[in-house]
Amino acid sequence: MTLSDYGVLDRYQTRTSTPRAQFERVDPVVWGRVESPELATFDRYGYSVIDALLSPDKVAEFSTETRRLAEDPDLWLDERLIIEKKARRVRSIFEVHKLSAAVGDLVRQTRIAGLAEQILGSEVYLHQSRVNYMPGFTGAGFYWHSDFETWHAEDGMPAPRAVSLSIALTDNHPYNGSLMVMPGSHRVFVPCHGETPPDHYRDSLREQEVGVPGQDDIEKLGQAHGISQFTGAAGSALLFDSNLMHGSSNNITPFPRSNIFLVFNSVENTLGAPYAADEPRPTYIANRDFTPVR
Amino acid sequence: MTLSDYGVLDRYQTRTSTPRAQFERVDPVVWGRVESPELATFDRYGYSVIDALLSPDKVAEFSTETRRLAEDPDLWLDERLIIEKKARRVRSIFEVHKLSAAVGDLVRQTRIAGLAEQILGSEVYLHQSRVNYMPGFTGAGFYWHSDFETWHAEDGMPAPRAVSLSIALTDNHPYNGSLMVMPGSHRVFVPCHGETPPDHYRDSLREQEVGVPGQDDIEKLGQAHGISQFTGAAGSALLFDSNLMHGSSNNITPFPRSNIFLVFNSVENTLGAPYAADEPRPTYIANRDFTPVR
C-alpha cells in the first residue's frame, strides 16, 4: 500500500503500473531571493556552477580525508559504504558529514548552506550527504534520472524544494564521466513506469534499473533542452535543482573522479511516508532528523 | 604456432604470455610528403581533423545509404554485419565499400585516398571499410587500444604504415561516445599481454576483452599525453595513425552516432601471416586484395 492507495493527494505520481506522460511542474524553482551572482541563472537552467568553491589547499585536505574514509577498515562492513560491482571498489560513502568532522564543518558554513537557503527560501536541513568515488578505467556511469523522483517515491519528499551541491575533488573533464545535465529539464516532471520493488535502494545505489525514465521521455527532453556537462577544476561545485534530469557516462580514462555530494532540503518540505514504496529508505540515505543546519 | 615461434623477426611483439614494457616505435609516422595544410600536425599528434570533408548534402546522402544497409533484410544473416549485444542493434557493417557503390566511389576520390598517400608515401589499398552505428541510450563504448596492435597480431600487418579515416555522419559531441585519442601516443607501442584465442575476432568486434593494454600502460600514456576528443559537426573527419591509442565511453544520450570508417594501408606494407594468432581473420575484416585504390 502506498499513500496514493489511501487517496492522499499526490501531485507527482510516479512508479505507476501504467505509463504516465511527463508534465510541467507546478512548484516554483526559486522559493527565496537570489543574492549570489553565481545563482543568477539557477531559475532558468536548474543549476549553477560555482567556480573555486574550495581552494586548492582545501581540495587537498578533503581529498586526504575522503581517501582515509574509503580505506578505513572499520567501515568495510558498514552499510553506509557502497561497493561498485564491476570495479570491486568503494563507490560511495553515505552520511559523510557524520563520519568526517571536516565535512560536518563544511556543511555548516554560511557560504555553503546559504546558497541552498537563497534558492529554497527557508531554513534548510541535510537530506543526504555522501562522497562519491568514480575510479578510472572501469568507472560505471549512471543513467538519466531526476533525484526528486526517487526522493518523492521512496523517501516521501512532498515537493521539489531541495537542492544538491556537488563539490569536485578532482578535475572534471568532458571525458571522465562528468555529470551531464539537461538545462531547463527541472521544470518537467517525468513519472517513471513500474512499481518499486522491496529494498530497491540496495540495488539502485549501485546501478539504476527500476524507476528510470522512458527513452521517449529522455528523447523529448534531450531535443528540447540539449545537454551540458559540468566540467572544471577540482574545487568547483555544481548546485542543482532536485528535479533536474541528469546522468553520466562511464569512465574508461586513467583519470578518476571524486566529489562530495550534499543535499539540502527545505524545513518546510520534510519527509512523510513514501509516495510509491512500502517502506522508507534508511536514514543514512534519507535523513529524518530535520534539525536546521547551523 | 606463430611467426615468432619460427624465429621470424618481429619488431612489434605482442600477445605474449609474459608482460612486456611499452617502447618507442622505430618506424616513421609520415612516410611521404604532407601537402594538405590540415595534415600539418599529423606527425606530431598522430591525427588530423578535416572539417567539412563531406558537405551537408553528402552527409544526408550517405546517412540514407547506410541506414538502408542496416535495414536490409538480405544482410541480417551476413557475417559482415555485427550486432551489438546489449542493444540488439546493428553495430557495424564491414566491407561497406563493396556493399555500397556510393561508398566505393567515395574511397576512390583523390581528396580521400590522397590524404592517406601523403602520409604513407606510396600507393595505398583499402585494408578495411565499415560503417559504425552507435545507438543512443545504450551505445557501448570500446576500451583503449591501438588498431595496429590488432592488425599486426591478428592480420599480419608488418609495420604501422596505415591510416584510418573516420567520417562522421552525425554530430560528435563530447558526451555521446565520441572518439577519445591520446595525442602523441602513436609513437609508443604497447604490447598486450595474453595469447590470442582462436576465432578471437568474433567476440572482439563486439567487445574488446583479450589483447587489451594494461592499466599501467594506459596510465603512463594518459599522464604523458592527455586526452583529446574528436568532436564536430557531421561531415567532419578524423585521419589517424594506425598506432594511436584511442577508445570511447558509452553513449547514454538520446543522440546516436554513426560514421564511415576507412583504413588505408601502404602497398609496401601488405599482410603476411598473423604475428600472434593461429589463423588470419576473414578478408572482410582484413582485406588481402592489395590492388591500389584507383
Interface residues (C-beta under 8 A of the other chain):
Chain A: G136 F137 G141 Y143 W144 H173 P174 Y175 G177 M180 Q215 I218 E219 G222 Q223 I227 Q229 G247 S248 S249 N250 N251 I252 T253 P254 F255
Chain B: G136 F137 G141 Y143 W144 H173 P174 Y175 G177 M180 Q215 I218 E219 G222 Q223 I227 Q229 G247 S248 S249 N250 N251 I252 T253 P254 F255
